C-alpha cells in the first residue's frame, strides 16, 4: 500500500511533464475561436438583490490545441460580473487550453442590486467578456437589467416594436422609468408621457434587414406613423425627461447616444410640454407634412440638429436649444416655423442656429423640388459661434411670391456681410424688410450668464433685455418667472435683478 500511494503521484507527475514538453499549442494571433453565442443575456428583472448564471461554449475548430492568453471581464459598468472557465475562477484566467476539435464551457454570473444609484447600477448593465490571444481581442457581450424599470422591449437590441391602441391613448408608466432597448413605432395610437415620466434610450449602431441597404442604422428612436402621435406632457415642477440610459456624470452632456424622435409623414397632434430632450443624434426629425408643438422645453447635447424638418410644421414657444452639434433648427424643402420667446445658442460648433430653405435636390443638383417656406419669429435669440448664424436659401431668388416668406420681430440675431450679400444680395434689406426691431449680436456684446456652464439666462447687461413686445398668452418664461408686461426680454428667460 505504501508503494501504491508513492506510485500514483509519480505517474501523474510524469504524465503532466510529458504533456508540457511534447505538446505544441497554437498561441497568439494564430488562435481562431468560435463562440456558441455573441451575447449572454440575464433577462431577469430583479426586484431585490439577486444573481443569475448563464453559460456559453468556446470552440476550437482546428486540429491543434490552442492556448488563450487571458480571459477577463472589461468592467465597463461597475456591475459585478464573475465567471468560471475550465476550473479557473475570475476575475482573470490565463493560459486556458482548448484541445483540437474540442470546446470549453464558460459560466458567467451577475449580481445586481436594483436599489443602487444609477451611476453604480445602470438601467442596462452592459459589459464584455474578453478573450485575448496575442494582439487579437474578442468579446462576448454581457447584458443584464441593472435597475427596476419598465423595459418595454426586453433586450431586443436593434429590433423594432409597435404600440397600437385602436386610436385610443396609451400612457407610459410614471412610477418606474421607461427604458427603450431597440426602437418604438406608434401606430393608430396617442402615446402620452405624463408629468415626471423618465424615458431612457440605449441606442447604438445596429443592423436590421428591415431597414434596407446594408441594414445598419442608428438604434434608439420613437417613430410616429401617420395615425400615431406622441405627447410628452410635463410640468415645470415635474418635467418629462428623455435621455441616454448611461447616467454616469460624464455622460450627462454627451451627444449622439441614440437616434431621437422621428415624426413620420403626416403625423400630427405631436406635443412637447415641459420636456427635456437630451443626448440624441437628432432631437426631432419631421418628415413631410408632420407637425409638432414645442412649449417650455429644452433640446440639448444632440450630435446634429435639435430640429430637422422636411416640409413640415413646427411651433416653438418659450424653449431653449443649446449644445446641438449641427444646425440647431433646419428646414429642407420648405414648411412652416412659428417661434416665440425661444433661445437658440449654437456655440462651439461650425454650424448655424437657423437654416431655412424652400427646396431639395438630388445628388446631381439638377433635379430639384420646391415648396413654400414660411417663418414667423418673435422675441427670440438666434446666436452662436459663427459670424452669421442664419442661412436662407430661396431657389426662386425672390421671383416667386410667397415661396420664401420670413418675418422676424424684436429679436437678437447674428449676421455678417456674407449673409447680406448671398444670392446676389437677395437679403441685403434684412434689417429693414425682414427683421424689425432686431439687434445684430457682435462677439463683444454681453448676452448670457455663462456659456461655458450652459447657463443661458441673460446677463445683467445683455442686449436682449427689454427688447421684446409683450405677448399676453406667454406671460411666464421657461422657469415660470413673470415677464415684464411693458418691455419683456427676448429669448426664453426673463432677467430678474435682485
N, C-alpha and C positions, 0 to 999 in steps of 0.2 A: 504494500500500500504506500509506503514511503516513496518507492521508485515511481509509482504511478503519478503521485502528486508532483514529483520533480519533472517527469517526462512531459506532461501536458503543457506547462508553461514554456518549456524549451522548444517544443514542436510549434506552438503558436508564434513564438518569437521568430523562429526560422522562417515561418510562412510569411509573416509581415515584412521581414527584411528582404525576402526574395521578391515580394511584390514591389517594394520601394526601389529595388535595384534594377529589376528587369523590365518594369512597365514604363513605356514612353507615353506620356499624356499629351494630348493636344491642348495647348495653352494660348493665352494672349489673343491676338486678333484673329487667329485661325479658328477659334471656337464659334460654332454656329448653333445657337439654342432655338428650340421651339417651345411655345407655351400653350397649355390647354385653353387658355383664355387671356385676353388682354386687359381685363378689368375684374377685380374682385369687389362685389357689391354686398355691403352689410345693410340689408334693406329692412331692418327693424327700426321702428320709431321708438326710441327709448323714452319712457316716462319716469324713470329713475335711473340711478347709476347702474349700468349693465354692460355686458360684454357679449360678443358673438364671435364665432370662429368660422372661417372659410378656408378652402384649400384649392390648390391648383397643382398641375403636374408640369414638370420641366423635362423636355425630351432631348436626348442626344440621338439624332437620326443617323449619325455616322457609324462606321465600323470601329473606330478607335476611341478609347476612353478620353474624356475631356476633363479639364480642371478649371472650375470657376474661381477666379482670384478672390472675389469679395461679393457678399450679398449683404445689403443693409436697407433700412428704411430712410428715405430722404429727410423726413422730419419737417415737412413744409407747413403743417397746420398747428402743431402743438398737441394734437390729439394723440393718444398713446396707442400706436400700432406695434405689436410684437409678433415675432414669427419663430417657427421651429422648422429646420430643414435637415433631414437626414441625421437627426440626433443633435444638431447644433442649435442652441438657443440664442436668438438675437439678443442685443441689438445688432450684432455683426457676426457673420460667418465667413471664414476664409478657406481657400483651397478645397472647395467642395467638388467631389468626384462624381461623374455620371459615366457609367460604363457604356461601351459601344452598343447601340440599339436598345438602350435601357432608358429609364426615367426615374425621377425622384419626386416625392411629394413635398410641397411647402404648405405648412399650416400657418395661417395668419389670424391673429386675434386683435380686436379693437375694444377699448374700454372708453365709454362715453359718459360724461355727466352733463345732461342737458340743462342743468341749472347753473352751470358755469357762465361767466360773462362771455360774450361772443368773440372777444379777442383771444380767449383761451379755447373755447369750443365753438367754432363757427357753424353756420347752418349746414353747409356741405363740407364735411371733413375729407378733403381730397389730398391724397399723398401718393408716393411712388415707392414700390419695392424694386430696388435697383440691383441689377446683375452686372458686375464689372469683370471684363476679361480683356487684359491688355489696355488698349486705348478705346475699346468699344464699351459703351454703357447702354444697356437695355432696361426698360422699365415696365412693370405691370401696375396699372392704376389701382389704387385702393380708395373706395368710396364708402362713406357712412354718413348717416344723419347725425349732425352734431348738436342740434338744438330742437326743442319742441316747437313745431311749426306746422302749418298746413302745406304739405308737399303735394301740389296739385298734379304733378306729372311723374311722381316717383323719381327714379334715376334714369329716365329716358333721355339722355343727352342727345341732342341733335334730332329729336323726334318731335312731331307736331301733334297737338291735341286740340280738340274743338269744344267750345262751350255753346250750347243751344238751349233755348228755353221757350220756344214757341212764341216768339215776340213778346215775352214777358221780361221780368227783371231778375237777374241773379246777383246776389250780394256777396262779396268776399268777406271772410270772417274777420272780426275785429279783435277777438280775444287772443289769437295767435298770429304771428307774421305769416304771410303767404310767400312761399319760395317757388319760383318758376325755374324748373330744370328742363330745358327744351324750349319750345315756343308755343304760344297760345293763339288760337283763332277764335274770333267771336262771330257767330252766325245766327241771325234771327233772334237776337237777344240784346238786352241792355245790361252790361256788366257794370256794377257800381262798387266803388270803394268809399265807405263812409268815414267820418272823422276818426283819425287815429290809426287808420289801416296802414300797414307796412308791407311793401311788395319788394322782394329781393330776386334778382336775376343772376343765374350762374354764368351764362354766356360762353364765349369762346368760339373759335373756328371749328365747324363740324362738317360732316358730309352726310347728305341725304339724297338718294336718287330721285326723289320727287321734285327737287329744285331744278333739275335740268342742267345742261352743260356738264361740267366735271363734278357737279353735285356739292361743291364746297360753298358754304355760306356762313354768315355771322349769326350765331345762335343767340337766343335770349331776347325775344320780342313778343309784343302783343299786336295782333293784326286784326283790324276790324273789316269784315266783309260788307258788301253793300247794305245788307239788312241788320248789321251789327253796330253797336255803339259802345263807347267806353266813357264812363262818367266818374271822375275822381273828385269827390266832394268833401274836401277837408274844411276845417275852420281855422281861425287864427290861433286858437289855443291848441288844437289837435289837427295838424296838417296831415295830408296823405303823403307818404314818402315812398319814392321808387329809387332804387339804387342797387349797386353790386352787392352780392352776398358775401364779399370779402369785407368784413367790418373792422379789420385791424386799422389802427390810426393812420398808417402810411397809405391806405387805400381810400381815405376819405375824399381826397381831391384827385384821384387817379382817373384819367379819362379812358373812354372806349373799352369798357369791360363787358358790355352786352350791346345788342343791336338797338333797342329802344322801342318807341311806339310807332306803328305803321297804320295809318288810316287809309284803307284801301279805296279804290274808285267808288264814288257815290256814297261813301259812308258819312252819315250826318248825325246831328244830335250828340256830338262828342264834346265833353266839357272837362276842364281842369279848373278847380277852385281850391285855393289854399293848398297847392300841391308843390312838392319839391321833387323835381326830376333830375337825377344826378348820375354821372358816370357812364352815360350811354355813348354809343358811337355817333348816332344822330338822335337828338332828343325826340322830335316828332317829324315823321315823314308823311306828307299828304300826297296822295295820287289824285288823278283828275276828278274834279267836282266834289272832292271830300271837303268837309267843313269841321272847324273846331273853334271853341270859345275858351280863352285862357284868362283867368282872373286871379289876382293876388297870388301869383305863383312864381317859382324860380326854376329856371333850367340852366344848369351849370356843369362844368367839368365834362363836356362832351368832346369826343375825338374829332367831330366835324360840326356841322351847323346845329344850333338849337332847334331851328325850324327849317325844313327844306320842303317847299311846296311846289307842286306841278299843277298849274291851272286850278287852284283851289281857293277856298275862302277861309281866312284866318282873322279872328278878332282877339285882340290882346288889350287888357286893361290892368293897370296897377301891378305890373310884373317886372321881374329882373332877369336878364340874361347876361351871364358873365362866364369867363374862362371856357369859351367854346372855341375849339381849335380848328376853325374853319369859318366861312362866312356865317355870322350869327343868325341872320334871317335871310333866306334866299328864295326868290320866286323864279321859276322857269315856265316859259310859255304862259305868262300872264296869270290872272287871278285877282283876288280882292284882299287887301290888307287894311284893316281898321285898327289903329293902335292909339291908345291914350295913356298918359301918365306911366310910361314904361321906360326903364333904363336899360340900354344895351351898352355894355362895357366890354369891348373886344380887344383887350390888352394882351401883349406878349405873343402875338401871332400875326403873320403876314397875310391877313385876310380882312374882309370888310364887315362892318356892323350890319349893313343893309345892301342887298343886291336885288334889283328889280329888272326883269326882262319880260318881253312880250312875245318870245319866240323860242323855238328849239330847232336844231338842225341835225342831220345825220352826220356820220363821221367825215363824209366828203365835204360838208359845208355847203353843198349845192342845193339840197332838198330841205326846205325849212317849213315849219308850221307855225302859225301865229295865232294869238288870242289876246283880247284886251287886258291891259294891266291897269288896275285902279288902286290907289293907295291914299288913305286919309290918316294923317298922323297929327296928334295934338299933345301938347305939354309933355314932350318926351325928350330923351337924351340918346343920341347916336354917336358914341365915342369909341376910341381905341388907339392903337399904336401907330397906325398908318397916317400918312399925310392927308389922305382922303379916306373916309370910312363909308362913302357911298359909291355905288356903281349903278348907273342907269343905262340901259340899252334898249333903244326903240328901233326895231327893224325897219320901220317906215320913215324914220328920221323926221318925224313931225308932220308928215304929209297926210296921215290918216287921222281924222277927228276921232277922239275918244280911244284910240288904240293905245295911248300911253298917257294916263291922266293921274298926276301925283299932286297932292295938296298937303303942305306941312305948315303948321302954325305953332308959334310960341314954344319953340324947341331949340335945343342945343345940338348942332351938327358939327362934323369936321369935314371940310372940303379943301382942295388945293386947286391950283390953276389948271392942272391936268384934267380934273373933273369938269371944270368950266369950259375947257377947250374941246372936250371929247365930242365925237360925232359932228365935227365941223361947227362947234360952238352951239350945239342944239340946246344946251342947258346953261348958256352964258348969262341968261337973265334969271338964274336960280333964286337969288335973294330978293328979287322984285316981283317975279311972276309965280314962283312955286312955293318958296319958303318965307312966309310972312311973319315978321317979328321974331326972326331966328338969330341966334348968335353962332358965329363960326369959331369953334374951340381952337385956341392956339396951345402949343405944348406948354407954354409958361403959365397958362391960366389955371387958377385954383378950381378944383372940381369936387373930388371925393375925399373922404377922411383918410383912407389908407388902401390904395390899390393892392399893395403887396400882401395885405392881410385880408383881401377880398371884402373890404368894408366899403360899400358903395353908397353909404349915406353921404349927404352933402357936407362939404367943408363949410366952416363959418363964412368964408369969403367966396364960396362957389359962385360962378357966373350963372348957374341955373336957378339961383334964388330969386323969387318974386317974378319969374319970367312967364309963368303960366296964366291962363284965364280960368276962372273957377267953373267947374263942371258940377252941377248940383247932384248928379247921380253917382259921383265919385268923391264924396266928402271926406273919406278916410284914406290914408296912404297904406302902403304894403304892411306896415307894422300896426295899423289901427290908430294912427295919430290923426287928429283933426287937421284938415288943411285950412289955410288962411282963405277966407271967403272973398277977399279983395285981390290979393296978389299971391296965389299959391305958387309953390316951386315947381319947376319942370322935373320930370322923372318920377320914379316910384316912391321916393321918400320926401317927406316934408321936414325941413330943418326946424328944430326946436331949440332955441337958445335958453339955457337955464339961467 
